[in-house]
Amino acid sequence: MIGENDGEFIVRHALSAEKKGCEDKSMEPMRLNKYLAQCGVCSRRDADHLIERGKVTVNGQTASLGALVTDVDTVVVNGKPLKGVAETRKVVLAFYKPAGVICTERDRHAEKVLSDLVQYPIRVTYAGRLDKDSEGLLLLTNDGDLIEAMMRGSHCHEKEYIVKVNKELTQEFLKGLAEGVYLPDLDCTTRPCRVEPTGKFTFRIVLTQGLNRQIRRMCEAFGYHTRKLQRVRVVNIRLDGIPYGKYREVTGKELEELYRAVGLKAPEQGDSKQDKPAQDKLEQTAPKRDKPTQNKSEQTASKRNRPVQNRSEQGRPAQTGQRKYKLAQDKSAPYRSEVRRHRTGGREA
């Protein structure tokens, strides 16, 4: 760990890198909060909070704000050592968050948290949260720069929602939402947005900011109560095709478009050893299809149409038709004699 003005340390690392013939950017010192963000721990702002609370150590010493580190240093957060920035593969997951799940990794009072549903080989965190009662698309990543870019409201990234309310929609209500709503609890007015009805009680809304419980507060300002809120799109990533409570990895052109939209360069993509466990984990999360069930009539018909096997093929002696008939007669003999005694008043016929 080094201080902001400790030039000797910077020179020593620069000479070491030059001696090895290495021009890797991971050898360049960077601020600790940025380092934690690029390792996927959290955003830079949250990293500052961790450092202030003494949760971060560098080379065995408690870190301070403004410290500079490189991949050579041993950085530990909450007792867990971090891999270097160069060793960490950048991933982005599109997750269908169910209602009732809290956007946090640890909360002893919560019934369900993200870590209960998302068990990925690489540690990821959310880039823009959803409240407990809402469901839909949630982006998870270990790229701190992407998290920082997504959570800045000034970038005006689009987020699309489907909302169901408790009363029938009116033109006044929809127009009011689109023009912007003053929220007294937050002492601000929401930005103009796109709103269109999709049903008698449902509408689609596209926001470019992410205030706390924004849509619910906007509806309450007009006397409406939100029954269901589902996020279906973040920038260019859509919820379509993701099963409830499952996730998929964002790759290829879709990933490049996401980074381009937030003003970042997309990470290099390629097959690596780290990809294999991740792919296995994704396959495990795929929903299992239930076997088609048959009703009783279909089961009876299938039994009737089933070819009769000769028991001699299973190692048992085959029985002829006469032998089976004789056995059936022997089994029913007591019953027939009882019937005859009843008909003749107890006398044998």
C-alpha positions as CSV (number, residue, x, y, z in Angstrom):
1,M,0.0,0.0,0.0
2,I,1.2,3.5,-0.7
3,G,0.2,7.0,0.0
4,E,-0.7,9.6,-2.5
5,N,2.7,11.3,-2.4
6,D,4.9,8.2,-2.0
7,G,6.7,8.5,-5.3
8,E,9.4,6.1,-4.3
9,F,7.0,3.2,-4.4
10,I,5.7,4.1,-7.8
11,V,9.2,4.4,-9.2
12,R,10.2,1.0,-7.7
13,H,7.2,-0.7,-9.3
14,A,7.8,1.0,-12.6
15,L,11.4,-0.2,-12.7
16,S,10.4,-3.7,-11.7
17,A,7.9,-3.9,-14.5
18,E,10.4,-2.5,-17.0
19,K,13.0,-5.0,-15.9
20,K,10.6,-7.9,-16.5
21,G,9.8,-6.4,-20.0
22,C,6.2,-6.0,-18.9
23,E,3.9,-3.1,-19.9
24,D,0.8,-4.6,-18.2
25,K,-1.5,-1.9,-16.9
26,S,-2.1,-4.1,-13.8
27,M,1.3,-2.9,-12.6
28,E,0.3,0.7,-12.7
29,P,-0.8,2.1,-9.3
30,M,-4.5,3.0,-9.0
31,R,-6.7,4.3,-6.2
32,L,-7.9,1.6,-3.9
33,N,-11.6,2.4,-4.4
34,K,-11.2,2.0,-8.2
35,Y,-9.2,-1.2,-7.6
36,L,-12.1,-2.7,-5.5
37,A,-14.6,-1.6,-8.2
38,Q,-12.6,-3.2,-11.0
39,C,-12.3,-6.4,-9.0
40,G,-16.1,-6.5,-8.8
41,V,-16.4,-5.9,-5.1
42,C,-18.7,-2.9,-5.3
43,S,-19.0,0.6,-6.7
44,R,-16.3,3.2,-5.9
45,R,-18.7,5.0,-3.6
46,D,-19.4,1.8,-1.6
47,A,-15.7,1.0,-1.6
48,D,-15.0,4.3,0.1
49,H,-17.5,3.3,2.8
50,L,-15.8,-0.1,3.3
51,I,-12.4,1.6,3.6
52,E,-13.8,4.2,6.1
53,R,-15.2,1.4,8.3
54,G,-11.8,-0.4,8.3
55,K,-13.1,-3.5,6.3
56,V,-10.2,-3.3,3.8
57,T,-6.5,-4.2,4.5
58,V,-3.5,-3.9,2.1
59,N,-0.5,-6.1,2.8
60,G,-1.8,-6.7,6.3
61,Q,-2.4,-3.1,7.2
62,T,-5.7,-1.3,7.5
63,A,-6.2,0.8,4.3
64,S,-6.9,4.5,4.2
65,L,-8.9,6.6,1.7
66,G,-6.8,7.7,-1.3
67,A,-4.3,4.8,-1.0
68,L,-2.8,3.5,-4.2
69,V,-2.4,-0.2,-5.0
70,T,-1.3,-2.6,-7.8
71,D,-1.9,-6.3,-8.5
72,V,1.4,-6.9,-6.6
73,D,-0.3,-5.9,-3.3
74,T,-2.4,-8.3,-1.2
75,V,-5.8,-6.7,-0.8
76,V,-8.3,-8.3,1.7
77,V,-12.0,-7.2,2.0
78,N,-14.0,-8.5,5.0
79,G,-11.3,-11.2,5.6
80,K,-11.3,-12.5,2.0
81,P,-8.3,-11.9,-0.3
82,L,-9.0,-10.5,-3.8
83,K,-7.7,-11.7,-7.0
84,G,-5.9,-9.1,-9.1
85,V,-7.7,-7.0,-11.7
86,A,-5.8,-8.8,-14.5
87,E,-6.9,-12.3,-13.2
88,T,-10.6,-11.4,-12.9
89,R,-12.7,-12.2,-15.9
90,K,-15.4,-9.6,-16.5
91,V,-18.9,-11.0,-16.6
92,V,-22.4,-9.6,-16.9
93,L,-25.5,-11.7,-15.9
94,A,-29.1,-10.9,-16.7
95,F,-31.2,-12.2,-13.8
96,Y,-35.0,-12.5,-13.4
97,K,-35.4,-11.3,-9.8
98,P,-38.6,-12.6,-8.2
99,A,-40.7,-10.5,-5.9
100,G,-39.8,-10.9,-2.3
101,V,-36.0,-11.1,-2.9
102,I,-33.9,-8.2,-1.4
103,C,-31.0,-6.8,-3.5
104,T,-28.3,-7.5,-1.0
105,E,-25.9,-10.3,-0.3
106,R,-26.2,-10.5,3.4
107,D,-29.2,-9.6,5.6
108,R,-30.0,-11.8,8.6
109,H,-33.5,-10.3,8.7
110,A,-34.3,-11.0,5.1
111,E,-36.1,-14.2,4.0
112,K,-34.4,-14.3,0.6
113,V,-31.4,-12.4,-0.7
114,L,-29.6,-12.5,-4.1
115,S,-26.9,-15.0,-3.0
116,D,-29.7,-17.6,-2.3
117,L,-30.6,-17.7,-5.9
118,V,-27.5,-16.7,-7.8
119,Q,-24.6,-19.0,-7.1
120,Y,-22.0,-18.0,-9.8
121,P,-18.4,-19.1,-9.8
122,I,-17.3,-15.5,-10.0
123,R,-18.5,-13.0,-7.4
124,V,-21.0,-10.5,-8.9
125,T,-23.1,-7.7,-7.5
126,Y,-26.0,-5.7,-8.9
127,A,-25.8,-2.7,-11.2
128,G,-29.0,-0.8,-10.3
129,R,-31.3,-2.5,-7.7
130,L,-35.0,-3.4,-7.6
131,D,-37.0,-3.0,-4.5
132,K,-38.2,-6.1,-2.6
133,D,-41.8,-6.0,-3.9
134,S,-40.8,-5.6,-7.6
135,E,-39.7,-8.3,-10.0
136,G,-37.9,-8.4,-13.4
137,L,-34.6,-7.8,-15.0
138,L,-31.6,-7.2,-12.8
139,L,-28.0,-6.9,-14.2
140,L,-25.3,-8.5,-12.1
141,T,-21.6,-8.0,-12.8
142,N,-18.1,-7.9,-11.3
143,D,-17.1,-4.9,-13.4
144,G,-16.9,-1.9,-11.1
145,D,-16.7,0.5,-14.0
146,L,-19.9,-0.8,-15.5
147,I,-21.6,-0.6,-12.1
148,E,-20.5,3.0,-11.7
149,A,-21.6,4.0,-15.2
150,M,-25.0,2.3,-14.8
151,M,-25.8,3.9,-11.4
152,R,-25.1,7.4,-12.5
153,G,-28.5,9.0,-13.2
154,S,-26.9,11.7,-15.3
155,H,-26.1,9.2,-18.0
156,C,-29.9,8.8,-18.7
157,H,-29.9,5.1,-19.4
158,E,-33.3,3.7,-20.3
159,K,-35.1,1.3,-18.0
160,E,-38.5,-0.1,-19.1
161,Y,-41.3,-1.4,-16.8
162,I,-44.7,-2.9,-17.0
163,V,-47.0,-1.6,-14.2
164,K,-50.3,-2.8,-12.9
165,V,-52.4,-0.5,-10.7
166,N,-55.5,-0.9,-8.6
167,K,-57.8,1.5,-10.6
168,E,-58.7,2.0,-14.2
169,L,-56.3,4.2,-16.1
170,T,-57.2,7.7,-17.2
171,Q,-55.7,10.1,-19.7
172,E,-55.0,12.6,-17.0
173,F,-53.0,10.0,-15.0
174,L,-50.9,8.9,-18.0
175,K,-50.3,12.4,-19.1
176,G,-49.2,13.4,-15.6
177,L,-46.7,10.6,-15.4
178,A,-45.2,11.4,-18.8
179,E,-44.8,15.1,-18.0
180,G,-43.0,14.6,-14.6
181,V,-44.3,14.3,-11.1
182,Y,-43.2,16.3,-8.0
183,L,-42.4,13.8,-5.2
184,P,-42.5,15.6,-1.8
185,D,-40.8,12.8,0.0
186,L,-37.7,13.2,-2.2
187,D,-38.3,17.0,-2.8
188,C,-37.7,16.6,-6.6
189,T,-39.6,16.4,-9.8
190,T,-39.2,13.3,-12.0
191,R,-37.9,13.7,-15.5
192,P,-40.3,13.5,-18.5
193,C,-40.8,9.9,-19.6
194,R,-42.6,7.7,-22.1
195,V,-45.9,6.2,-21.0
196,E,-48.4,4.1,-22.9
197,P,-51.3,2.0,-21.8
198,T,-51.2,-1.8,-22.3
199,G,-54.5,-2.7,-20.7
200,K,-57.4,-1.4,-18.5
201,F,-55.2,-1.4,-15.4
202,T,-51.7,-1.8,-16.9
203,F,-49.2,0.5,-18.6
204,R,-45.7,0.6,-19.9
205,I,-43.2,3.3,-18.7
206,V,-39.6,4.0,-19.7
207,L,-37.5,5.9,-17.2
208,T,-34.1,7.5,-17.5
209,Q,-33.5,7.9,-13.8
210,G,-33.6,5.6,-10.8
211,L,-35.0,7.3,-7.7
212,N,-36.0,5.3,-4.7
213,R,-39.3,3.6,-5.3
214,Q,-39.9,6.1,-8.1
215,I,-42.8,4.5,-10.0
216,R,-44.7,3.6,-6.8
217,R,-44.3,7.2,-5.5
218,M,-45.4,8.6,-8.9
219,C,-48.5,6.5,-8.9
220,E,-49.3,7.4,-5.3
221,A,-49.2,11.1,-6.2
222,F,-52.3,10.5,-8.4
223,G,-54.1,8.3,-5.8
224,Y,-53.1,5.0,-7.5
225,H,-51.6,2.0,-5.7
226,T,-49.1,-0.3,-7.6
227,R,-50.3,-3.9,-7.6
228,K,-47.4,-5.3,-9.7
229,L,-44.2,-3.8,-11.0
230,Q,-42.0,-5.7,-13.5
231,R,-38.8,-4.4,-15.1
232,V,-38.5,-5.8,-18.7
233,R,-35.5,-3.9,-20.1
234,V,-32.3,-2.2,-19.0
235,V,-30.6,-0.3,-21.9
236,N,-30.5,-3.0,-24.6
237,I,-30.8,-6.1,-22.3
238,R,-34.3,-7.6,-22.2
239,L,-36.0,-9.9,-19.8
240,D,-37.5,-12.1,-22.7
241,G,-36.6,-15.8,-22.5
242,I,-35.2,-15.7,-18.9
243,P,-37.1,-18.1,-16.6
244,Y,-38.5,-16.8,-13.3
245,G,-35.6,-16.8,-10.7
246,K,-33.0,-17.8,-13.2
247,Y,-30.2,-16.0,-15.0
248,R,-28.1,-16.0,-18.2
249,E,-24.7,-14.6,-19.2
250,V,-24.7,-11.6,-21.5
251,T,-22.2,-12.2,-24.3
252,G,-21.3,-11.3,-27.9
253,K,-22.7,-8.3,-29.7
254,E,-25.3,-7.8,-26.9
255,L,-22.5,-7.2,-24.4
256,E,-20.6,-4.9,-26.7
257,E,-23.7,-2.8,-27.3
258,L,-24.3,-2.5,-23.6
259,Y,-20.8,-1.2,-22.9
260,R,-21.0,1.1,-25.9
261,A,-24.3,2.6,-24.6
262,V,-22.7,3.5,-21.2
263,G,-19.6,4.9,-22.8
264,L,-17.2,2.0,-21.9
265,K,-15.0,-0.4,-23.9
266,A,-16.3,-3.9,-23.8
267,P,-14.0,-6.5,-22.1
268,E,-12.3,-9.1,-24.3
269,Q,-14.4,-12.2,-24.8
270,G,-13.0,-15.6,-25.4
271,D,-13.0,-19.2,-24.1
272,S,-11.0,-19.7,-21.0
273,K,-10.8,-22.2,-18.2
274,Q,-12.9,-19.9,-16.0
275,D,-15.7,-20.2,-18.5
276,K,-16.2,-23.9,-18.0
277,P,-17.5,-23.9,-14.4
278,A,-19.6,-20.9,-15.2
279,Q,-21.3,-22.7,-18.1
280,D,-21.8,-25.8,-15.9
281,K,-23.5,-23.6,-13.3
282,L,-25.8,-22.0,-15.9
283,E,-26.8,-25.4,-17.1
284,Q,-27.7,-26.4,-13.6
285,T,-30.0,-23.4,-13.3
286,A,-32.0,-24.4,-16.4
287,P,-35.6,-25.4,-15.4
288,K,-36.3,-29.1,-15.6
289,R,-39.2,-30.1,-17.8
290,D,-41.8,-32.3,-16.2
291,K,-42.7,-35.5,-18.0
292,P,-46.1,-35.5,-19.7
293,T,-48.7,-37.2,-17.5
294,Q,-51.4,-39.5,-18.8
295,N,-54.9,-39.8,-17.6
296,K,-56.4,-43.1,-16.5
297,S,-58.1,-43.8,-19.8
298,E,-54.8,-43.2,-21.7
299,Q,-53.0,-45.5,-19.3
300,T,-55.6,-48.2,-19.6
301,A,-55.4,-48.0,-23.4
302,S,-51.6,-48.2,-23.4
303,K,-51.7,-51.3,-21.2
304,R,-54.2,-53.0,-23.6
305,N,-52.1,-52.2,-26.6
306,R,-48.9,-53.3,-24.9
307,P,-47.5,-56.5,-26.5
308,V,-47.8,-59.6,-24.2
309,Q,-44.4,-61.0,-23.3
310,N,-43.8,-64.7,-23.1
311,R,-42.7,-65.5,-19.6
312,S,-40.3,-68.0,-20.9
313,E,-38.2,-65.1,-22.2
314,Q,-37.8,-64.0,-18.5
315,G,-36.6,-67.3,-17.4
316,R,-40.0,-68.7,-16.3
317,P,-41.9,-71.6,-17.9
318,A,-44.6,-70.5,-20.3
319,Q,-48.1,-71.5,-19.5
320,T,-50.5,-72.7,-22.1
321,G,-54.1,-71.5,-22.4
322,Q,-55.5,-74.8,-21.1
323,R,-53.2,-74.7,-18.0
324,K,-54.3,-71.1,-17.2
325,Y,-58.0,-72.1,-17.6
326,K,-57.5,-75.1,-15.2
327,L,-55.9,-72.9,-12.6
328,A,-58.7,-70.4,-12.8
329,Q,-61.3,-73.2,-12.3
330,D,-59.4,-74.5,-9.2
331,K,-59.3,-71.1,-7.6
332,S,-63.1,-70.5,-8.1
333,A,-64.2,-74.0,-7.0
334,P,-64.9,-73.0,-3.3
335,Y,-66.9,-70.1,-4.4
336,R,-69.1,-72.1,-6.8
337,S,-69.8,-74.8,-4.2
338,E,-70.9,-72.1,-1.7
339,V,-73.3,-70.7,-4.3
340,R,-74.8,-74.1,-4.9
341,R,-75.5,-74.8,-1.2
342,H,-77.2,-71.4,-0.9
343,R,-79.5,-72.1,-3.9
344,T,-80.5,-75.6,-2.6
345,G,-81.1,-74.7,1.0
346,G,-77.8,-76.1,2.2
347,R,-78.1,-79.4,0.2
348,E,-75.4,-80.3,-2.3
349,A,-76.9,-80.3,-5.8
